[in-house]
Amino acid sequence: MITRGDNRDMEQKLDQKLASIAKEFQQQCTAVQSGFAESGRDLGSGSYSLIQTPRIAVLSGDQTSGNEFGQVWYFFEQDLNYPVTIIDAGRLDRINLAPFNLLIMPEGRYRLSDPAWEKINAWISAGGRVIAIGQAVTALEDRKGFALTRYASDEAKRAAEKASDQITLDERFDQYGIQERKAISNMIPGAIFKVKMDVTHPLAYGMAPEYFSLKTSELAYQPLKNAWNVGTIGSELMISGFAGKNAREEQKNTVVFAVENKGGGSVIYLVDNPLFRAFWENGKFLFSNAVFFAGF
């Protein structure tokens, strides 16, 4: 929704500008004479939020995966033509985050210092947003002040540990020759899973109730507490590709996309990488929602 009252400085040029944008992006604009609605919510009421301009920093360096960092950079530079600032994750504790309101953590294995985490925590509480992608979410797992945890309760954790212990005991009598086959049972090298989306949440704005997610790792988290579990996997699992028997079982009733409100800011968890190799078009749509709409 674009209001004429908030664009008085453009005067009559506003109509020309909107017509030009609509033509360029093949979108249809509809003019209304009033913000009062005959049914539903009035335009411009408290039900509508102003979209903030993202001022984006993207972490890079040896703590990130080169390919996955490149996917994020490519998306902003080539697909959106949108400016970002690249920051070496190893220097984060010496960087002033005040100029930014969005920090993106591409996939990687992060070893951030305690001062860096303290800075990120304070920055989020003051209104910053973090998007953690794929393996980057493990850096937030079980970290104090964050909702991400592999198990929703102590009972679930104990049950999983007991099952793992039993498997270890059983494996004492395995033959050497089957080790590769057993390892494959725990792997997801690439498969498509059906994800149920909460389309009322801004992260799923404009999307269908079901999203087909490309999963390239075995990461699995039970739905988070005190967070919005926007994309979840139920008991119906893989649609295409290969996932090992044990890995498929681990994916049942898990969360794939979640948003945690934290102080004045938020953390957006994307357990599956929606930008993988820059070809998953619906993933680009989801990631754009994360950048421009979610977590405010």
QUISUL-V240876 format. One record per residue. N is the residue number from 1. RES is the residue in one small letter. PSI is psi in radians with two decimals (* if undefined). Layout:
# QUISUL-V240876
n=N res=RES psi=PSI
n=N res=RES psi=PSI
This chain:
# QUISUL-V240876
n=1 res=m psi=2.20
n=2 res=i psi=2.14
n=3 res=t psi=2.48
n=4 res=r psi=-0.60
n=5 res=g psi=-0.53
n=6 res=d psi=0.03
n=7 res=n psi=0.65
n=8 res=r psi=-0.49
n=9 res=d psi=-0.31
n=10 res=m psi=-0.28
n=11 res=e psi=-2.23
n=12 res=q psi=-0.24
n=13 res=k psi=-0.29
n=14 res=l psi=-0.79
n=15 res=d psi=-0.74
n=16 res=q psi=-0.72
n=17 res=k psi=-0.80
n=18 res=l psi=-0.69
n=19 res=a psi=-0.68
n=20 res=s psi=-0.76
n=21 res=i psi=-0.75
n=22 res=a psi=-0.69
n=23 res=k psi=-0.73
n=24 res=e psi=-0.71
n=25 res=f psi=0.18
n=26 res=q psi=0.85
n=27 res=q psi=2.67
n=28 res=q psi=2.22
n=29 res=c psi=2.43
n=30 res=t psi=2.15
n=31 res=a psi=2.44
n=32 res=v psi=2.65
n=33 res=q psi=-0.18
n=34 res=s psi=2.65
n=35 res=g psi=-0.11
n=36 res=f psi=2.27
n=37 res=a psi=2.49
n=38 res=e psi=-0.49
n=39 res=s psi=2.71
n=40 res=g psi=-2.79
n=41 res=r psi=2.49
n=42 res=d psi=2.48
n=43 res=l psi=2.34
n=44 res=g psi=0.04
n=45 res=s psi=-3.09
n=46 res=g psi=-0.19
n=47 res=s psi=-0.16
n=48 res=y psi=2.34
n=49 res=s psi=2.48
n=50 res=l psi=2.38
n=51 res=i psi=2.11
n=52 res=q psi=2.60
n=53 res=t psi=2.00
n=54 res=p psi=2.24
n=55 res=r psi=1.80
n=56 res=i psi=2.35
n=57 res=a psi=2.37
n=58 res=v psi=2.22
n=59 res=l psi=2.52
n=60 res=s psi=-2.91
n=61 res=g psi=-2.98
n=62 res=d psi=-0.10
n=63 res=q psi=-0.17
n=64 res=t psi=2.76
n=65 res=s psi=2.26
n=66 res=g psi=-0.80
n=67 res=n psi=-0.79
n=68 res=e psi=-0.64
n=69 res=f psi=-0.75
n=70 res=g psi=-0.60
n=71 res=q psi=-0.73
n=72 res=v psi=-0.82
n=73 res=w psi=-0.80
n=74 res=y psi=-0.74
n=75 res=f psi=-0.82
n=76 res=f psi=-0.68
n=77 res=e psi=-0.75
n=78 res=q psi=-0.72
n=79 res=d psi=-0.75
n=80 res=l psi=-0.36
n=81 res=n psi=0.87
n=82 res=y psi=2.35
n=83 res=p psi=2.44
n=84 res=v psi=2.77
n=85 res=t psi=2.29
n=86 res=i psi=2.23
n=87 res=i psi=2.31
n=88 res=d psi=2.14
n=89 res=a psi=-0.54
n=90 res=g psi=-0.28
n=91 res=r psi=0.19
n=92 res=l psi=-0.60
n=93 res=d psi=-0.19
n=94 res=r psi=0.09
n=95 res=i psi=2.41
n=96 res=n psi=2.03
n=97 res=l psi=-0.08
n=98 res=a psi=-0.64
n=99 res=p psi=-0.18
n=100 res=f psi=2.66
n=101 res=n psi=0.10
n=102 res=l psi=2.21
n=103 res=l psi=2.17
n=104 res=i psi=2.24
n=105 res=m psi=1.72
n=106 res=p psi=2.96
n=107 res=e psi=2.50
n=108 res=g psi=-3.03
n=109 res=r psi=1.75
n=110 res=y psi=2.45
n=111 res=r psi=0.89
n=112 res=l psi=2.52
n=113 res=s psi=2.85
n=114 res=d psi=-0.76
n=115 res=p psi=-0.61
n=116 res=a psi=-0.75
n=117 res=w psi=-0.69
n=118 res=e psi=-0.71
n=119 res=k psi=-0.78
n=120 res=i psi=-0.77
n=121 res=n psi=-0.85
n=122 res=a psi=-0.69
n=123 res=w psi=-0.72
n=124 res=i psi=-0.80
n=125 res=s psi=-0.50
n=126 res=a psi=0.01
n=127 res=g psi=0.00
n=128 res=g psi=2.77
n=129 res=r psi=2.51
n=130 res=v psi=2.34
n=131 res=i psi=2.02
n=132 res=a psi=2.24
n=133 res=i psi=2.29
n=134 res=g psi=-2.24
n=135 res=q psi=-0.30
n=136 res=a psi=-0.45
n=137 res=v psi=-0.42
n=138 res=t psi=-0.41
n=139 res=a psi=-0.37
n=140 res=l psi=-0.14
n=141 res=e psi=2.21
n=142 res=d psi=0.32
n=143 res=r psi=2.40
n=144 res=k psi=2.28
n=145 res=g psi=-0.09
n=146 res=f psi=2.57
n=147 res=a psi=-0.27
n=148 res=l psi=2.10
n=149 res=t psi=2.58
n=150 res=r psi=-0.54
n=151 res=y psi=2.46
n=152 res=a psi=-0.33
n=153 res=s psi=2.85
n=154 res=d psi=-0.60
n=155 res=e psi=-0.73
n=156 res=a psi=-0.66
n=157 res=k psi=-0.77
n=158 res=r psi=-0.69
n=159 res=a psi=-0.73
n=160 res=a psi=-0.71
n=161 res=e psi=-0.67
n=162 res=k psi=-0.75
n=163 res=a psi=-0.68
n=164 res=s psi=-0.71
n=165 res=d psi=-0.69
n=166 res=q psi=-0.70
n=167 res=i psi=-0.74
n=168 res=t psi=-0.71
n=169 res=l psi=-0.76
n=170 res=d psi=-0.58
n=171 res=e psi=-0.15
n=172 res=r psi=-0.42
n=173 res=f psi=0.23
n=174 res=d psi=2.61
n=175 res=q psi=2.56
n=176 res=y psi=-0.65
n=177 res=g psi=-0.21
n=178 res=i psi=0.11
n=179 res=q psi=-0.67
n=180 res=e psi=-0.72
n=181 res=r psi=-0.68
n=182 res=k psi=-0.65
n=183 res=a psi=-0.69
n=184 res=i psi=-0.52
n=185 res=s psi=-0.36
n=186 res=n psi=0.15
n=187 res=m psi=2.64
n=188 res=i psi=1.51
n=189 res=p psi=-0.37
n=190 res=g psi=2.04
n=191 res=a psi=2.74
n=192 res=i psi=2.19
n=193 res=f psi=2.55
n=194 res=k psi=2.19
n=195 res=v psi=2.28
n=196 res=k psi=2.20
n=197 res=m psi=2.42
n=198 res=d psi=1.65
n=199 res=v psi=-0.07
n=200 res=t psi=-0.20
n=201 res=h psi=2.51
n=202 res=p psi=-0.48
n=203 res=l psi=-0.49
n=204 res=a psi=0.34
n=205 res=y psi=2.25
n=206 res=g psi=0.11
n=207 res=m psi=2.90
n=208 res=a psi=2.80
n=209 res=p psi=-0.34
n=210 res=e psi=2.31
n=211 res=y psi=2.38
n=212 res=f psi=1.91
n=213 res=s psi=2.34
n=214 res=l psi=2.00
n=215 res=k psi=2.16
n=216 res=t psi=0.27
n=217 res=s psi=3.00
n=218 res=e psi=0.16
n=219 res=l psi=2.32
n=220 res=a psi=2.26
n=221 res=y psi=2.37
n=222 res=q psi=2.67
n=223 res=p psi=2.42
n=224 res=l psi=2.65
n=225 res=k psi=2.58
n=226 res=n psi=0.69
n=227 res=a psi=2.87
n=228 res=w psi=2.00
n=229 res=n psi=1.56
n=230 res=v psi=-0.69
n=231 res=g psi=2.09
n=232 res=t psi=2.67
n=233 res=i psi=2.29
n=234 res=g psi=-2.46
n=235 res=s psi=-0.34
n=236 res=e psi=2.14
n=237 res=l psi=-1.98
n=238 res=m psi=2.45
n=239 res=i psi=-0.69
n=240 res=s psi=2.76
n=241 res=g psi=-2.78
n=242 res=f psi=2.37
n=243 res=a psi=2.35
n=244 res=g psi=2.75
n=245 res=k psi=-0.87
n=246 res=n psi=-0.66
n=247 res=a psi=-0.70
n=248 res=r psi=-0.73
n=249 res=e psi=-0.66
n=250 res=e psi=-0.47
n=251 res=q psi=-0.21
n=252 res=k psi=2.33
n=253 res=n psi=0.90
n=254 res=t psi=2.94
n=255 res=v psi=2.43
n=256 res=v psi=-0.70
n=257 res=f psi=2.27
n=258 res=a psi=2.71
n=259 res=v psi=2.16
n=260 res=e psi=2.12
n=261 res=n psi=2.31
n=262 res=k psi=1.81
n=263 res=g psi=-2.27
n=264 res=g psi=-0.05
n=265 res=g psi=-2.69
n=266 res=s psi=2.86
n=267 res=v psi=2.27
n=268 res=i psi=2.04
n=269 res=y psi=2.07
n=270 res=l psi=1.55
n=271 res=v psi=-0.66
n=272 res=d psi=2.41
n=273 res=n psi=1.91
n=274 res=p psi=-0.15
n=275 res=l psi=0.22
n=276 res=f psi=2.07
n=277 res=r psi=0.27
n=278 res=a psi=0.45
n=279 res=f psi=-0.13
n=280 res=w psi=1.58
n=281 res=e psi=-0.72
n=282 res=n psi=-0.44
n=283 res=g psi=-0.63
n=284 res=k psi=-0.67
n=285 res=f psi=-0.80
n=286 res=l psi=-0.80
n=287 res=f psi=-0.64
n=288 res=s psi=-0.70
n=289 res=n psi=-0.71
n=290 res=a psi=-0.68
n=291 res=v psi=-0.79
n=292 res=f psi=-0.40
n=293 res=f psi=-0.61
n=294 res=a psi=2.56
n=295 res=g psi=0.17
n=296 res=f psi=*
